[in-house]
Each structure stands twice: as C-alpha cells, then as structure tokens.
C-alpha cells in the first residue's frame, strides 16, 4: 500500500497548494486595486495561514515519505510509484500510467468546459480557474491510484 500512501500525500499537498494559490490570488487582486487607487492606506494583505500550513504539513509529509527511501540519489528523486522490484510491479505501473494518460483525454475537455462558467461566477469565486486547473493533476493521481490498486490484487 505504499502507492496509496504516496498518492494520498500528493493529493493532500496538491489541495493545500491550491489553497495557498487561492489566498495569493486574493492578495494579487488587492495589489491590482492598489495600483488603480494609490490613495489607499495599505498596499495589500495576505492570509499567510495556508502558506504556513502548506510548509509545515508538506515538510512533515516529505520527511515521512522519504524516511524509508534508499540513499541512492536516483531513487530519491523518483516517486515511490516508480520503484518497482520485479516485472509484475513494472506491469502494474505501466497499466496505471496508461490509465492516467487515457483519463486526461476525458478530463481535459470536461475541465475546459468548466472554465466556460468562469464569467458567470467570477464575482463570487474569483479563484475558480485555480480550482479547475488543480483538477487536472488530481484526476491523474486518483486514476493512477485506482488503477494501480485494481491491478495489484
């Protein structure tokens, strides 16, 4: 179940990263409005809590996932999913990669259509494109994890 743990860690980090980017997007809106009206008293404000949470949880999860890795520098940079020990695991990884690749053919048009709704909700959810673009890697990771788990049994 090392692959499930590694994929879960990537999903958590991706969601936290999306939260950080959403708060930075709100700060960029403040910066843009400051440049339009320089009589304002402050430049901008940023909610730094998501960034601190991302760094703390990301650092902890990175240390946790790399704790058991080999000292080999090549394996340090490879994700846990690609550390196959035999032909069966290589076949499982190949099938899961193929499934993740195929899922992009279907998820990309759906996500593109979701972007068409942005003009209608831009006032209420200005960081909507960040959320939608975060769905691309989430789709790949979840498809890979489901396919890997299905083929592993």
C-alpha positions in Angstrom: 0.0 0.0 0.0 3.0 2.3 -0.4 1.5 3.6 -3.6 -1.8 4.5 -1.9 0.0 6.4 0.8 2.2 8.2 -1.6 -0.7 9.2 -3.8 -2.7 10.3 -0.8 0.3 12.5 0.3 0.4 14.0 -3.2 -3.4 14.7 -3.1 -3.1 16.4 0.3 -0.2 18.6 -0.9 -2.0 19.5 -4.1 -5.1 20.6 -2.2 -3.0 22.6 0.2 -1.1 24.2 -2.7 -4.4 25.1 -4.4 -5.5 26.8 -1.1 -2.2 28.7 -1.0 -2.6 29.9 -4.6 -6.2 31.0 -3.9 -5.0 33.2 -1.0 -2.2 34.6 -3.1 -4.7 35.3 -5.8 -6.8 37.4 -3.4 -3.6 39.3 -2.5 -2.9 39.9 -6.2 -6.4 41.4 -6.5 -5.5 43.7 -3.6 -2.3 44.7 -5.3 -4.0 45.4 -8.6 -6.6 47.6 -6.8 -3.9 49.5 -5.0 -2.2 50.4 -8.3 -5.6 51.6 -9.6 -6.2 53.7 -6.5 -2.9 54.7 -4.8 -4.7 56.8 -2.2 -5.4 53.7 -0.2 -3.6 53.4 3.1 -2.2 49.9 2.7 -0.6 48.0 -0.1 -2.2 44.6 0.3 -2.9 41.9 2.8 -2.2 38.2 2.5 -3.7 35.3 4.5 -0.4 33.6 5.4 -2.0 30.7 7.3 -2.5 28.5 4.2 1.2 29.0 3.3 2.5 28.1 6.8 0.2 25.1 6.9 1.4 24.0 3.5 5.1 24.3 4.5 4.6 22.6 7.8 2.4 19.7 6.6 4.4 19.5 3.3 7.7 19.3 5.2 6.3 16.7 7.6 4.9 14.5 4.8 8.0 14.9 2.7 10.2 13.7 5.6 7.7 10.9 6.3 7.7 9.7 2.8 11.4 10.0 2.2 12.4 8.4 5.5 12.4 4.9 4.2 13.9 5.7 0.8 17.3 4.3 -0.2 20.3 6.6 -0.1 20.6 6.3 -3.8 20.3 9.8 -5.4 18.4 8.5 -8.4 15.7 6.8 -6.2 15.5 10.0 -4.1 14.1 12.0 -7.0 11.8 9.2 -8.3 8.3 8.9 -6.8 7.5 5.8 -4.8 5.2 4.6 -7.6 8.2 4.0 -9.9 10.3 1.9 -7.6 9.4 -1.4 -9.0 11.2 -4.5 -7.7 10.0 -7.1 -10.2 8.3 -7.5 -13.6 4.9 -7.7 -12.1 5.2 -4.3 -10.4 6.6 -2.9 -13.6 3.5 -4.2 -15.5 1.2 -2.8 -12.8 2.9 0.6 -13.0 2.7 0.6 -16.8 -1.0 -0.2 -16.7 -1.6 2.5 -14.1 0.4 5.1 -16.2 -1.6 4.2 -19.3 -4.9 4.6 -17.4 -3.8 8.0 -16.0 -2.8 9.1 -19.5 -6.1 8.0 -21.0 -8.0 9.8 -18.2 -6.5 13.0 -19.4 -8.2 12.6 -22.8 -11.5 12.7 -21.0 -10.9 15.1 -18.1 -9.3 17.8 -20.2 -12.4 18.6 -22.3 -14.6 18.5 -19.1 -12.2 20.9 -17.3 -12.2 23.1 -20.4 -16.0 23.2 -20.4 -15.9 24.0 -16.6 -13.8 27.1 -17.4 -16.6 28.4 -19.6 -18.6 29.0 -16.4 -15.9 31.4 -15.0 -17.5 34.6 -16.3 -20.7 33.8 -14.5 -19.1 33.1 -11.1 -16.1 35.4 -11.3 -17.5 37.8 -8.7 -18.3 35.1 -6.1 -15.4 32.8 -6.7 -12.5 34.8 -8.3 -10.0 32.0 -7.9 -12.2 29.5 -9.8 -9.5 28.8 -12.5 -7.0 27.7 -9.8 -9.5 25.2 -8.5 -10.3 23.9 -12.0 -6.7 23.6 -13.1 -6.0 21.7 -9.8 -8.4 19.1 -11.0 -6.0 18.0 -13.8 -3.3 16.5 -11.6 -5.9 15.3 -9.1 -7.6 13.4 -11.9 -4.3 11.8 -12.9 -3.2 10.9 -9.4 -6.6 9.4 -8.5 -6.8 7.4 -11.7 -3.3 6.1 -11.3 -4.0 5.1 -7.7 -7.3 3.4 -8.5 -5.8 1.5 -11.5 -2.7 0.5 -9.5 -4.9 -0.8 -6.6 -7.2 -2.6 -9.0 -4.3 -4.3 -10.9 -2.3 -5.1 -7.7 -5.0 -7.5 -6.4 
